[in-house]
Amino acid sequence: MNGLPISGASAGAGRGRDVRGAHGPLALVLGALLLLVTACGGSGAAADKGEDAKAAPRKTADTSASQAVVTIAPKDGADGVATSGELQITAARGKLSTVKVADPKGNEVAGVIAADGLSWVPDRHLAAATKYAVHAVAEDEKGRQSAKDTTFTTLVPKNTFIGQYTPEDGSTVGVGMPVSIHFTRGITDPEAVEKAIKVTAEPAVEIEPHWFGNDRLDFRPEKYWAAGTKVTLRLDLDGVEGRPGVYGKQAKTVSFTVGRSQVSTVDARSHRMKVVRDGKQIKDIPISAGARPTTTYNGQMVISEKLEVTRMDGDTVGFGDEYDIKDVPHAMRLSTSGTFIHGNYWGPSSIFGSTNTSHGCVGLRDVRGGRDGKAPAAWFFDNSLIGDVVVVKNSDDKTIQPDNGLNGWNMDWAEWTE
């Protein structure tokens, strides 16, 4: 056995050589890969360090207080505040960005921040006896905000007024119907009151106000309303100081509709009345107007009241005991001073269309009690609306005054708007 390899040793030696032979090339490959990975890793780390070196330093948030200062007048918790002139919000060392003033119901008070951002005032007066909450924000030159919140309560007025208006809410009226408002106290600041009232129409038309004395304000367009027009009146009088120490207490919106167009023309000389509806004559009625010396006013008159029956007593309009008729039928008022167009059952039928006999009214043939629907007075009453126009011409009298009833149409537009 000497000189012969040991099979076990011989086999082991052979495997050892094979492994060593394989490790040579594999080691080279693995080494190369290791160098490559190391190089990539080293390059990434260097890049990260380079990015960190180039990155801008982080800014620290500015937590210092805003320099803007908001001032609100009246002071927080104030009571008995005037409804006009006291509310004002200002900013110093900054500009206002938000202002909200509201009542407990959330109704906001309109107002505008001034162009320079330094102040805010309301567009209108405040309501009386109302608590308001104020929230205002201003920003300084760095955009930092400063806010302030306050409350105050307006005065409770000892003396008040309202506006009594015509026509009624929801009514349908004739084309001559103005919006007429009578104030329960004489007004010494008409501009403030007028600013608190708005009248609009659909379709839109120019509407202008006119004062008669210090307690009546009427609105109308230049010409009669167009048939079908919808008119809205907004009364925002609550808190308006109409005269020293006297405040409005009314906030109300009403609307009415203009019906068909009807204009009736009475000719006192021919003793006839022509009724024109929507541009077409529909009736020619014999009448009896005022006789000398109590002739009927000329001019455009608007029906302001309709009464199926009324008492007419001469003593109430300066005629003493010349007449007292307790059951005048189908009466429609044309003036405050007592001009009516009405039924006449006491005069003979022959006067209608031939003779003027009244104390200034326009009479139409009728029967006592007004129960004959075919009588001219009954027909005209049934076919008329409050707001319809009755024009009287050729009477031996002057033109009716614009404030005697709802008769502002007797003023030309230039005079109405001056």
Secondary structure by P-SEA (a helix, b strand, c coil): ccccccaaaaaaaaaaaaaaaaaaaaaaaaaaaaaaaaaaaaaaaaaaaaaaaacccccccccccccbbbbbcccccccccccccccccccccccccbbbbbccccbbbbbbcccccccccccccccccbbbbbbbbbbccccbbbbbbbbbbbbbccccccccccccccccccccccbbbbbccccccaaaaaaabbbbbccccbbbbbbccccbbbbbcccccccbbbbbbbbccccccccccbbbccccccbbbbccbbbbbbcccccbbbbbccccccccccccccccccccccccccccccccbbbbbcccccccccccccccccccccccccccccccccccccccccccccccbbbccccccccccccaaaaaaaaccccbbbbbcccccccccccccccccccccccccc
